Amino acid sequence: MVPTGMTSHVHAFDAREGGSFRISLTYDAPTGTGKTTAHTDTYHGRFVKLVTNEQVVEVVEFETTDPALRGEMTITISLADADGGTDVLAVHDGLPHGVPNADNEVGWRSSLAKLAALVEAG
């Protein structure tokens, strides 16, 4: 889940219900504005629910001093069989008011397009 134009660094990742993770996304271009530092978004979270081949529910929070970007967000990713593949539905609840919905959607679409290209390449 890394949008185009960013690089990911996984600090911790315990993929089990109740497990936690911490990830930093850094803008490749020096003009990118981060939520945690000048060019980086760091977030941490935990896995609330993991259902093999069906659903991932996680709670995520940006590491930031900006009150407009604080607060827990719940992300639910559901998978369903589709003609010759899998439909992916990602629902993001509790987006902080400082993150424009349109920017969040662009980032998610970019990340999902990269995932589709990776999976389709085999």
Contacts in CASP RR format, 6 or more apart in sequence:
PFRMAT RR
TARGET T0000
AUTHOR 0000-0000-0000
METHOD contacts of the structure
MODEL  1
MVPTGMTSHVHAFDAREGGSFRISLTYDAPTGTGKTTAHTDTYHGRFVKL
VTNEQVVEVVEFETTDPALRGEMTITISLADADGGTDVLAVHDGLPHGVP
NADNEVGWRSSLAKLAALVEAG
1 108 0 8 1.000
1 111 0 8 1.000
1 115 0 8 1.000
2 8 0 8 1.000
2 25 0 8 1.000
2 111 0 8 1.000
2 114 0 8 1.000
3 25 0 8 1.000
3 106 0 8 1.000
3 107 0 8 1.000
3 108 0 8 1.000
3 110 0 8 1.000
3 111 0 8 1.000
4 110 0 8 1.000
4 113 0 8 1.000
4 114 0 8 1.000
5 27 0 8 1.000
5 28 0 8 1.000
5 29 0 8 1.000
6 25 0 8 1.000
6 26 0 8 1.000
6 27 0 8 1.000
6 28 0 8 1.000
7 25 0 8 1.000
7 26 0 8 1.000
7 28 0 8 1.000
8 23 0 8 1.000
8 24 0 8 1.000
8 25 0 8 1.000
8 26 0 8 1.000
9 23 0 8 1.000
9 24 0 8 1.000
9 26 0 8 1.000
10 21 0 8 1.000
10 22 0 8 1.000
10 23 0 8 1.000
11 22 0 8 1.000
11 23 0 8 1.000
11 24 0 8 1.000
12 20 0 8 1.000
12 21 0 8 1.000
12 22 0 8 1.000
13 21 0 8 1.000
13 22 0 8 1.000
13 23 0 8 1.000
14 20 0 8 1.000
14 21 0 8 1.000
14 47 0 8 1.000
15 21 0 8 1.000
15 47 0 8 1.000
15 50 0 8 1.000
16 47 0 8 1.000
16 50 0 8 1.000
17 47 0 8 1.000
17 48 0 8 1.000
17 49 0 8 1.000
17 50 0 8 1.000
18 46 0 8 1.000
18 47 0 8 1.000
18 48 0 8 1.000
19 46 0 8 1.000
19 47 0 8 1.000
20 44 0 8 1.000
20 45 0 8 1.000
20 46 0 8 1.000
20 47 0 8 1.000
21 44 0 8 1.000
21 45 0 8 1.000
21 46 0 8 1.000
21 47 0 8 1.000
21 58 0 8 1.000
22 42 0 8 1.000
22 43 0 8 1.000
22 44 0 8 1.000
22 45 0 8 1.000
23 42 0 8 1.000
23 43 0 8 1.000
23 44 0 8 1.000
24 36 0 8 1.000
24 40 0 8 1.000
24 41 0 8 1.000
24 42 0 8 1.000
25 40 0 8 1.000
25 41 0 8 1.000
25 42 0 8 1.000
26 39 0 8 1.000
26 40 0 8 1.000
26 41 0 8 1.000
27 33 0 8 1.000
27 34 0 8 1.000
27 39 0 8 1.000
27 40 0 8 1.000
30 39 0 8 1.000
32 39 0 8 1.000
33 39 0 8 1.000
34 40 0 8 1.000
34 41 0 8 1.000
35 41 0 8 1.000
35 42 0 8 1.000
35 62 0 8 1.000
35 64 0 8 1.000
35 66 0 8 1.000
35 69 0 8 1.000
35 99 0 8 1.000
36 42 0 8 1.000
36 62 0 8 1.000
36 63 0 8 1.000
36 64 0 8 1.000
41 62 0 8 1.000
42 62 0 8 1.000
42 63 0 8 1.000
43 60 0 8 1.000
43 61 0 8 1.000
43 62 0 8 1.000
43 63 0 8 1.000
44 60 0 8 1.000
44 61 0 8 1.000
44 63 0 8 1.000
45 58 0 8 1.000
45 59 0 8 1.000
45 60 0 8 1.000
45 61 0 8 1.000
46 58 0 8 1.000
46 59 0 8 1.000
47 56 0 8 1.000
47 57 0 8 1.000
47 58 0 8 1.000
48 57 0 8 1.000
48 58 0 8 1.000
48 59 0 8 1.000
48 74 0 8 1.000
49 55 0 8 1.000
49 56 0 8 1.000
49 57 0 8 1.000
50 56 0 8 1.000
50 57 0 8 1.000
53 79 0 8 1.000
54 78 0 8 1.000
54 79 0 8 1.000
55 76 0 8 1.000
55 77 0 8 1.000
55 78 0 8 1.000
55 79 0 8 1.000
56 75 0 8 1.000
56 76 0 8 1.000
56 77 0 8 1.000
57 74 0 8 1.000
57 75 0 8 1.000
57 76 0 8 1.000
57 77 0 8 1.000
58 74 0 8 1.000
58 75 0 8 1.000
59 72 0 8 1.000
59 73 0 8 1.000
59 74 0 8 1.000
59 75 0 8 1.000
60 72 0 8 1.000
60 73 0 8 1.000
60 74 0 8 1.000
60 75 0 8 1.000
61 70 0 8 1.000
61 71 0 8 1.000
61 72 0 8 1.000
61 73 0 8 1.000
62 69 0 8 1.000
62 70 0 8 1.000
62 71 0 8 1.000
62 96 0 8 1.000
64 70 0 8 1.000
66 98 0 8 1.000
68 96 0 8 1.000
68 97 0 8 1.000
68 98 0 8 1.000
69 96 0 8 1.000
69 98 0 8 1.000
69 99 0 8 1.000
70 96 0 8 1.000
71 94 0 8 1.000
71 96 0 8 1.000
72 94 0 8 1.000
73 92 0 8 1.000
73 93 0 8 1.000
73 94 0 8 1.000
73 95 0 8 1.000
73 96 0 8 1.000
74 92 0 8 1.000
74 93 0 8 1.000
74 94 0 8 1.000
75 90 0 8 1.000
75 91 0 8 1.000
75 92 0 8 1.000
75 93 0 8 1.000
76 90 0 8 1.000
76 91 0 8 1.000
76 93 0 8 1.000
77 88 0 8 1.000
77 89 0 8 1.000
77 90 0 8 1.000
77 91 0 8 1.000
78 88 0 8 1.000
78 89 0 8 1.000
78 90 0 8 1.000
78 91 0 8 1.000
79 86 0 8 1.000
79 87 0 8 1.000
79 88 0 8 1.000
80 86 0 8 1.000
80 87 0 8 1.000
80 89 0 8 1.000
81 87 0 8 1.000
88 112 0 8 1.000
88 115 0 8 1.000
90 108 0 8 1.000
90 112 0 8 1.000
92 104 0 8 1.000
92 108 0 8 1.000
95 101 0 8 1.000
95 104 0 8 1.000
END
